Amino acid sequence: MADSKYSMEDIVSLCKRRGFVYPGSEIYGGEAGLYDFGPYGVELLNNIKKAWWKANVQLKPNYVGLDSAMFKNPKVWDASGHTSGFSDPLAECKNCNARIRVDKELEKVGVTADEKMSEDELNKLFDENRDKIKCPNCGKKDFSNVKAFNLLVKSNLGDFTDTGERPVYLPGEACQGIYLNFKNITDTTRMQVPFGVAQIGKAFRNEISPRNFLFRTRELEQMDTQLFIRPNENKENYEKAKEDRWKWYLSLGVKEENLRWKQHENLVFYCKEAWDIEYNFPTWGFDEIEGIHDRTDYDLSQHQKFSGTDLTYTDPRVGDKYIPWVVETSAGTGRVFLAVLSDAYVEEEVNGEKRTVLKFKEELAPIKAVVSPLLRNKPELVEKAKEVFEKLSQDKMCEYDDNGNIGKRYRRADEIGVPKCITVDFQTLEDGTVTVRDRDTMEQVRVKIEEL
């Protein structure tokens, strides 16, 4: 666990109590695997995405951004392998009808189920280990045979006949739009291989057992980069991508001891090499927040084959033609959000009282400053405080707060990770200075308003 003093239940409780994350459709009893980001959650999420975009587009001269449509021609998912290979192996308890992920249950007993295995091969492996696996719901060991359950979410976009002849899917992953627009980008920009394309996009998974709060959900968002390179120039570019991504998490303020690398031993069908960055989550420990994949020429080759469009690239510097290879980085925004929040969460004792505080790096903090009048019933203080708030709000997200005493305001600000609390008092009216209280040290200093 990231810190034995705190559990994921502490994090979830704070998220609901302070408006970071709400259960989806809560007034109707909720819906498994769906969550809504609240007023502070959406600010934190947007700040994470801004930091990612800055690192992967703004600061990289050979990268451009993209926002592709979620719906795509159904053949896209045939070409990508999702209609045939994007599935979870499931078995059903004959006693209580609960479903289990067979590969995950086998993993718990030390048996590895290769992602490339057929249903017959999985059933053989499952049969050999049935006596070790209990239903997590009722404890019985009586299961059906293993069946592959496809994770793509179907839609009826433009099809009102309900014949199912042309199934349309919500995206199983966000990155396919980048491959579809490779030719458009090379035709309409000055990008030359090697160049990268970055995108933040939605993906949907028909997860049978969403779990661990934001970690495994049915609707998610991915921050992807695809670096198009010359064939066989993957090794150096791959190592550079790994180095860049590791450093990015440190730049967010995530503690290095809570991160680790994990190499994939059983590669998915499109990968030559794959490593994950894992974060040490409270309660369940290390788990993936980002994958770095060497996809070779699989994606463009598949789309060229299925679309009939020539996606070969003519290198203007050398004159040769080839299908570019791809080095991919892919992070889930919800998982990064949860990692950042978990890493920032601290409970400490101050003057005999418990203080819960989120020690975000300032650029990620949802609210950068809270401005308060010392007393809410003094019109001159209120007027001045609102003037300071309006001035600061031109440049950053701030809040005005005059509810309760100053101590309570500080505690509320601490729980949402506000770096600075600014108080307008009677001395402000005399010399134009305010009290600025620091979140982490709790020290207070007098600062002139124009210097804020």
Residue pairs with C-beta under 8 A, 6 or more apart in sequence:
1 7
1 280
1 281
1 282
1 283
1 284
1 285
2 258
2 279
2 280
2 281
2 282
2 342
2 343
3 282
5 347
6 282
6 342
6 345
6 347
7 282
7 283
8 212
8 213
8 281
8 282
8 283
8 284
8 342
9 283
10 282
10 345
10 347
11 213
11 282
11 338
11 341
11 342
11 345
12 21
12 213
14 20
14 345
14 356
14 358
14 415
15 21
15 38
15 41
15 341
16 22
16 23
17 415
18 40
18 415
18 416
19 38
19 39
19 40
19 41
19 416
20 37
20 38
20 40
20 41
20 44
20 341
20 416
21 35
21 36
21 37
21 38
21 41
21 213
21 214
22 35
22 36
22 37
22 38
23 30
23 31
23 34
23 35
23 36
24 30
24 31
24 34
24 35
24 36
25 31
25 34
32 210
32 218
33 207
33 210
33 216
33 217
33 218
33 219
34 217
34 218
34 219
35 213
35 214
35 217
35 334
37 45
39 366
40 366
40 367
40 416
41 337
41 366
43 366
43 367
43 397
44 337
44 340
44 341
44 360
44 364
44 365
44 366
44 417
45 333
45 337
47 363
47 364
47 365
47 366
48 252
48 333
48 336
48 337
48 340
48 364
49 200
49 223
49 333
51 248
51 251
51 252
51 363
51 364
52 200
52 223
52 248
52 331
53 65
53 198
53 200
55 244
55 248
55 251
56 63
56 196
56 198
56 223
56 225
57 63
57 64
57 65
57 198
60 196
62 191
62 194
62 195
62 196
63 195
63 196
63 197
63 198
63 225
64 185
64 189
64 191
64 195
64 196
64 197
64 198
65 197
65 198
65 199
66 177
66 178
66 181
66 185
66 197
66 198
66 199
67 199
67 200
67 201
68 176
68 177
68 178
68 180
68 181
68 199
68 201
69 177
70 170
70 171
70 201
70 202
71 155
71 157
71 168
71 170
71 171
72 169
72 171
72 176
72 177
72 180
74 166
74 167
74 168
74 169
75 306
75 307
76 176
76 180
76 303
76 306
77 83
77 86
77 152
77 169
77 172
77 176
78 84
78 306
79 302
79 303
79 305
79 306
79 307
80 172
80 173
80 176
80 299
80 302
81 269
81 270
81 302
82 152
82 169
82 172
82 173
83 150
83 152
83 169
85 268
85 269
86 150
86 151
86 152
86 172
87 148
87 149
87 150
87 151
88 101
88 103
88 148
88 149
88 151
88 207
88 208
89 101
89 102
89 103
89 113
89 117
89 119
89 122
89 146
89 147
89 148
89 149
90 99
90 100
90 101
90 102
90 146
90 147
90 148
90 149
90 208
91 99
91 100
91 102
91 126
91 143
91 144
91 145
91 146
91 147
92 98
92 99
92 100
92 143
92 144
93 99
93 100
93 135
93 137
93 138
93 140
93 142
93 143
94 140
94 142
94 143
94 144
95 135
95 138
95 140
95 142
96 135
96 137
96 138
96 140
98 135
98 136
98 137
98 138
99 208
99 209
100 133
100 135
100 136
100 143
100 209
101 208
101 209
102 113
102 122
102 126
102 146
103 113
103 115
103 122
105 133
106 112
106 113
106 125
106 126
106 129
106 133
107 113
108 133
109 129
109 132
109 133
111 125
111 129
112 265
112 266
113 122
113 125
114 121
114 266
115 266
115 267
115 268
115 269
116 266
116 269
117 125
119 146
119 147
119 148
122 146
123 145
123 146
126 133
126 143
126 145
126 146
130 141
130 143
131 141
133 141
133 143
134 140
134 141
135 141
135 142
135 143
149 206
149 208
150 206
151 172
151 205
151 206
151 207
152 169
152 170
152 172
152 204
152 206
153 169
153 170
153 172
153 204
153 205
153 206
153 218
154 167
154 168
154 169
154 170
155 168
155 169
155 170
156 162
156 168
157 168
158 168
159 165
159 166
159 168
170 202
170 203
170 204
171 177
171 201
171 202
171 203
171 204
172 203
172 204
172 205
173 203
173 222
173 224
173 330
174 199
174 200
174 201
174 202
174 203
174 221
174 222
174 224
175 199
175 201
175 222
175 224
175 226
175 328
175 330
176 299
177 199
177 201
178 197
178 199
178 224
178 226
179 226
179 299
179 300
179 303
179 326
180 303
181 197
182 197
182 228
182 300
182 311
182 324
183 309
183 311
185 191
185 195
185 197
186 192
186 313
192 315
192 316
192 317
193 228
193 229
193 230
193 313
193 315
193 324
194 227
194 228
194 229
194 230
194 233
194 237
195 227
195 228
196 225
196 226
196 227
196 228
197 225
197 226
197 228
198 223
198 224
198 225
199 223
199 224
199 225
200 221
200 222
200 223
200 224
200 333
201 221
201 222
201 224
202 219
202 220
202 221
202 222
203 219
203 220
203 221
203 222
204 218
204 219
204 220
205 217
205 218
205 220
206 218
207 216
207 217
207 218
209 216
210 216
210 217
210 218
212 281
212 284
212 287
213 338
214 334
214 335
214 337
214 338
215 281
215 287
215 334
215 335
215 338
217 334
220 332
220 333
220 334
221 332
221 333
221 334
222 330
222 331
222 332
222 333
223 330
223 331
223 332
223 333
223 336
224 328
224 329
224 330
224 331
225 241
225 328
225 329
225 330
226 326
226 327
226 328
227 237
227 241
227 326
227 327
227 328
228 313
228 324
228 325
228 326
229 237
229 324
229 325
229 326
229 327
230 315
230 322
230 324
230 325
231 297
231 322
231 323
231 324
231 325
232 325
233 325
234 272
234 294
234 296
234 325
234 327
237 327
238 273
238 292
238 294
238 327
241 292
241 327
241 329
242 261
242 275
242 292
244 329
245 277
245 290
245 292
245 329
245 331
246 259
246 261
246 277
249 259
249 277
249 289
249 339
250 256
250 259
252 340
252 361
252 364
253 340
253 343
253 344
253 359
253 360
253 361
253 364
254 279
254 339
254 340
254 343
255 343
257 280
258 279
258 280
258 339
258 343
259 277
259 278
259 279
259 280
260 277
260 278
260 280
260 286
261 275
261 276
261 277
261 278
262 275
262 276
262 278
262 286
262 288
263 274
263 275
263 276
264 271
264 273
264 274
264 275
264 276
267 273
267 274
268 274
269 298
270 293
270 295
270 296
270 298
270 299
271 293
271 294
271 295
272 294
272 295
272 296
273 293
273 294
274 291
274 292
274 293
274 294
275 291
275 292
276 288
276 289
276 290
276 291
276 292
277 288
277 289
277 290
277 291
277 292
278 286
278 287
278 288
278 289
279 286
279 287
279 289
279 335
279 339
279 342
279 343
280 286
281 287
281 338
281 339
281 342
282 342
282 345
288 335
289 331
289 332
289 335
289 336
289 339
290 329
290 330
290 331
290 332
290 335
290 336
291 328
291 329
291 330
291 331
292 327
292 328
292 329
292 330
293 327
293 328
293 329
293 330
294 325
294 326
294 327
294 328
295 325
295 326
295 327
295 328
296 325
296 326
297 323
297 324
297 325
297 326
298 326
299 326
300 311
300 323
300 324
300 326
301 311
301 323
303 309
303 311
304 310
304 311
304 312
304 323
311 323
312 321
312 322
312 323
313 321
313 322
313 323
313 324
314 320
314 321
315 321
315 322
340 360
340 364
341 358
344 358
344 359
344 360
344 417
345 356
345 358
346 356
346 357
346 358
346 359
347 354
347 355
347 356
347 357
348 354
348 355
348 357
349 355
350 442
355 411
355 414
356 411
356 414
356 415
357 414
357 415
357 417
357 439
357 440
358 365
358 414
358 415
358 416
358 417
359 417
359 439
359 440
360 366
360 417
360 419
362 368
362 419
365 417
365 418
365 419
366 397
366 416
366 417
367 397
367 398
367 399
367 413
367 416
367 417
367 418
368 392
368 396
368 397
368 398
368 418
368 419
368 420
369 392
369 396
369 398
369 399
369 418
369 419
369 420
369 421
369 422
369 452
370 398
370 399
370 400
370 401
370 409
370 413
370 418
370 420
370 421
370 422
371 385
371 386
371 388
371 389
371 392
371 398
371 399
371 400
371 401
371 422
371 424
372 385
372 400
372 401
372 402
372 406
372 409
372 421
372 422
372 423
372 424
373 381
373 382
373 384
373 385
373 402
373 423
373 424
373 425
374 381
374 406
374 423
374 424
374 425
374 426
375 381
376 382
376 402
376 403
380 429
381 424
381 425
381 426
381 428
381 429
382 402
384 424
384 428
384 429
385 400
385 402
385 424
386 400
388 422
388 424
388 434
388 449
388 452
389 398
389 399
389 400
391 449
391 452
392 398
392 422
392 452
399 418
401 409
401 412
401 413
403 409
404 412
406 423
409 421
410 421
410 437
413 421
413 439
414 439
417 439
418 439
419 438
419 439
419 440
420 436
420 437
420 438
420 439
421 436
421 437
421 439
422 434
422 435
422 436
422 437
422 452
423 434
423 435
423 437
424 434
425 434
425 435
427 433
427 446
428 434
428 449
432 448
432 449
432 450
433 446
433 447
433 448
433 449
434 446
434 447
434 449
434 452
435 444
435 445
435 446
436 444
436 445
436 446
436 447
436 452
437 443
437 444
438 444
